């Protein structure tokens, strides 16, 4: 086996539905693993028992992102998938992104996907805007003080995000594959 293995450790939490109802787990202590054979697998972090496995449409190209009880994953063929963390049930599956999409970041209920451009979707998978640059953004974007920062092709961008558009505030040269720390 050659390739990549991404591991993400999830903490546990639970919620009481009523004073009489038993505790219902929202999620268990889990480890998420993406594989090159198009799988996203959730294992119990304590016992190693497989909780669920999801076949993705393409290889996962970055670590999955977890937000509000869902797992957000992007595949090498441009498929964007949202999976319920507790059950492994697919919530959204969209194949509209370019095949080079590789990383996600979520901020204020918006999903930012880095690839040959930067894409913005809402949590329901509705397209909001694209920031076009014609080269691949190599790392996941990050947000600081309501500005999106992203690197690609030896360049760092500070991007102003609006509900339906985005534009560069400034652009600076950077070392290859620079990673932004917030």
BELKA-V666786 format. One record per residue. N is the residue number from 1. RES is the residue in one small letter. SS is DSSP state (H for helix, E for strand, L for the rest). PSI is psi as a letter, one per 20 degrees, with the letter a starting at -180 (none if undefined). Layout:
BEGIN
((N RES SS PSI) (N RES SS PSI))
END
This chain:
BEGIN
((1 x L p) (2 x L q) (3 x L b) (4 x L q) (5 x L o) (6 x E p) (7 x E p) (8 x E p) (9 x E p) (10 x E p) (11 x L r) (12 x L q) (13 x E r) (14 x E r) (15 x E p) (16 x L p) (17 x L h) (18 x L r) (19 x L h) (20 x L h) (21 x L q) (22 x L r) (23 x L p) (24 x E o) (25 x E p) (26 x E h) (27 x E q) (28 x L r) (29 x L o) (30 x E q) (31 x E p) (32 x E p) (33 x E p) (34 x E q) (35 x L r) (36 x L i) (37 x L k) (38 x L k) (39 x E q) (40 x E p) (41 x E p) (42 x E p) (43 x E q) (44 x E p) (45 x L h) (46 x L g) (47 x L h) (48 x L j) (49 x L p) (50 x E p) (51 x E g) (52 x E r) (53 x E p) (54 x E p) (55 x E p) (56 x L q) (57 x L m) (58 x L r) (59 x L p) (60 x E p) (61 x L j) (62 x L r) (63 x L p) (64 x L q) (65 x E p) (66 x E p) (67 x E p) (68 x L l) (69 x L j) (70 x E q) (71 x E p) (72 x E p) (73 x E q) (74 x E p) (75 x E r) (76 x L i) (77 x L j) (78 x L j) (79 x E p) (80 x E p) (81 x E p) (82 x E p) (83 x E p) (84 x E p) (85 x L g) (86 x L h) (87 x L h) (88 x L j) (89 x L p) (90 x E p) (91 x E g) (92 x E q) (93 x E o) (94 x E p) (95 x E m) (96 x L i) (97 x L q) (98 x L q) (99 x L i) (100 x L j) (101 x L p) (102 x L i) (103 x E q) (104 x E q) (105 x E p) (106 x E p) (107 x E p) (108 x L l) (109 x L k) (110 x E q) (111 x E p) (112 x E p) (113 x E p) (114 x E q) (115 x L c) (116 x L i) (117 x L a) (118 x E p) (119 x E q) (120 x E p) (121 x E q) (122 x E r) (123 x L i) (124 x L j) (125 x L j) (126 x L p) (127 x E p) (128 x E g) (129 x E r) (130 x E p) (131 x E o) (132 x L p) (133 x L i) (134 x L j) (135 x L r) (136 x L p) (137 x E o) (138 x L h) (139 x L r) (140 x L q) (141 x L r) (142 x E r) (143 x E p) (144 x E p) (145 x L l) (146 x L j) (147 x E q) (148 x E p) (149 x E p) (150 x E q) (151 x E q) (152 x E q) (153 x L l) (154 x L k) (155 x E q) (156 x E p) (157 x E p) (158 x E p) (159 x E p) (160 x E p) (161 x E p) (162 x L r) (163 x L h) (164 x L j) (165 x L r) (166 x E q) (167 x E q) (168 x E p) (169 x E g) (170 x E r) (171 x E p) (172 x E q) (173 x E q) (174 x L r) (175 x L q) (176 x L p) (177 x L k) (178 x L q) (179 x L p) (180 x L p) (181 x L p) (182 x L none))
END
